[in-house]
Amino acid sequence: MNNHLPSIISEVETSHHEPVVDLIWMSSKGGNEFVSCSTDGKVYWWDSRNLSAPTDSLIVSEGPLNASDPSSIIGSYCPINSINL
């Protein structure tokens, strides 16, 4: 039996809370940066050398973000032909 365990994981508090629908590696010097998009309405920028927390984040909403009204948050995705990083 071959047990494969993750070598690095992110903290629950700083991770997506719904499925990740897209993950795109960014063209960077070290080749260790990527973006994850989720149906929870969040886009996270990560450095694969340190997954304890994203390096940046964005919440996708249908207008001004209202913390008391989570219905304004919409899911996100990263179509490769239209993302400009």
Secondary structure, DSSP 8 states (H G I E B T S, - for coil): ------S----GGGS-SS-EEEEEE---SSS-EEEEEETTSEEEEEETTB-SS-SEEEE-BSSS--TT-GGGB------TTT---
